[in-house]
Amino acid sequence: MKSTPKKSIDILFKLDIAKINNHLPRQFKTLDTLLKEDKPSVLTKDGTKFIFNKNELAELKSQLPEEFHSQLRLPFLFIRRTDLGKSIFVLNGGKLENLVARKLIDLIDDPINQYKIFNLDLPKYFYWADLRAFRKKFKTLFTIGFSAGASTI
């Protein structure tokens, strides 16, 4: 198969994105699991540890109904998608993670247990201002990855 300059550039670009994202988690853990650990952490792609602040985990626990402690997977992973526009992020995770992330930065007013999570259809898009608000409250519960498109995540 003959390689074209475009294919070569695409391959190099994907390798660069992968290298930039070495800090991303290799695994996710539930809130319950992290709260049981002396030093709550998950492994990253490069083999280092992503460490959570226990006080932030406790604060999250206090804001989340107990039924969700064993379902919510952390850290929240926001992917910056340059193909969607300037400063647009997509949350990697399910409906529960999306709902909780929105609740934590006051994009949702009602208590979480009032929502029918599996019937809920919230956008997965977040903006730079949303991430700043998240960082102001919770510095260790999330991380940011980078992508030029859905195929490079």
N, C-alpha and C positions, 0 to 999 in steps of 0.2 A: 504494500500500500504506500502510495506516494504522499509525503508530508508537504503541506502547503504552508506558506508563511503565516496565514491566519490561524491554522491549526497549531502551529508552533507557539504563536503568541498566546493563544487560548490556554495551552498547556502550561506555559510559564506563568500566566496570570493566576490560574488555579493553584499552582504551587505556591505562589506568593501569598495568596489569600490563606491557604492552609498554614503557612508559616506564621502569618500575622495572628491566626486564631489558636496558636499553641496554648494559650492561657485558658482556653475554654474547658469546662468540665468534661471529663471522660465519663462521669457517672453523675447521677442525681440521687438524692436521698430524701425521704419524707421528713416532715417537721418532727414527728415523733422520734424517729431514729436519731436525728441530729441532737435533739434535746437530751437524749440518754448518753451521749458521748461527752467525755471530759473535755476534749478539744475538738469541737464539731468541725468537720472538714469533708471535702470530696477531692478525689484525684483529678488533676487536669490532664490534658492530652500530652503535655511535655513531662508528666510524672511528678510535678510539684503538687503542693496542697493548696486548695482554695479554702481559706479559713473563715468561719462564721463567728461573729460576735455573739456570745451567749445572751447578752442583754437584749440584743435585737431579736433573737429567736424567741425569747420570753415575751417581748412586746408583741410580736406576731402571734404567738400562742394566745395571748390575752384578747386579741382582736378577732380571732377565728373560732367559730363554734367547734367544740371538741370532736364532733363527727368527721371533721375535715383534717385533723392533725395527722392522721395516718394516710391521707390521700395526697396532700399538697407536696409536690416535689420541688426541691430547691437545689441550686440557686435559680432565681428567675434569670432567664437568658434572653436578652434583647439583641436582635441582629439588625445592624444598620444596613439598609438596603438602598444603595445608591441608584439602582435602576428605577425605584419608585419616586424619587425626588429627594430634595435636600432635607436632611435631618429627619428622615422617616425610619422608624424601627418596627420590626415585627417581633412579637413575643413568641418564643419557641416554647411550646407547652400546650396543655389542654385547656378546656373551658374553665376549670377550677383555678388554674394558675392565672388565667386572663382576668377572671372576676376578682380574685384576691389582689392582684397587682393594681387594678383599677380602684378597688376599695381603699387600699393603703395610701393612695395619693389623692383621695377624695374626688375621683371622677364618678363615683357612685355614692349616693347618699344613704340608701336603706341598708339595714344590717344584712350581712351575707346570707344568713339562714332564711331570709324572706325570698330569695331568688330560687327559681327552679333551674338549677345549673344545667341540666342536660337538655332543657328546652331553650336555653338562653343562646342568643346569637349576637354576641358583642363583636365589634371589629377587633382584629388582632394588631392594628396599627397604633403606635404610640409616637409622640413627637418629642423633640429635644427638650421642650419645657416640662413634659411629663417625666423624663428621666432625671432632670435636675430636681424636680420635686421628690422623686423617689430617693435620690442620693442624699438629699437634705435630711430625710427621715431614717433611711436604712442604707448605710454605706457598704455593708457586707452581705446583703441578701441577694445581690444581683451582679451580673457581669454583662459586658457588651462584646459582641462579635461583629465581624465585618463580612459583607458580601456584596458583590456587584449584581447579583441576580439570584433567582431561586435555585439555579443549577450549581452555584458555587458554595452553598451553605454546607 
